[in-house]
Amino acid sequence: MSIYVGNLSYEVTQEDLTSVFAEHGSVKRVQLPTDRETGRPRGFAFVEMGTEAEETAAIEALDGAEWMGRDLKVNKAKPKEDRGGSFGGDRRGSSGGGGGYSRGRY
């Protein structure tokens, strides 16, 4: 399992995150997604700790804490959802919208 860390400063580095989370246990991995065009962090990260107890301790200590001028949002990461097609529709290519009759004026 991993921890979601949101509302991060755009100046944050993986080393910064590792340092802060290491105060609450062993840090196995830090993922800091970056913007494709600018290369700067996107404002959130994922941190994996050594044990579930360490994850819980880090979440309790850091959720809502102010760091680098921001109030952190820290919680258990949710599994990535399957978004289906590029339009958010189902896998058959439908983009969701409705057939049927229009209720507009004629």
WOVENHU-V495070 format. One record per run of one state. SS is the DSSP state (~ for helix, > for strand, _ for the rest). FROM is the first residue (numbers start at 1). TO is the last residue. Records with the same first field share a line. If there is no record, write none. Layout:
BEGIN
SS=FROM-TO / FROM-TO
END
This chain:
BEGIN
_=1-2 / 7-13 / 23-26 / 32-33 / 35-40 / 42-43 / 50-51 / 63-65 / 68-69 / 72-72 / 77-106
>=3-6 / 27-31 / 34-34 / 41-41 / 44-49 / 66-67 / 70-71 / 73-76
~=14-22 / 52-62
END
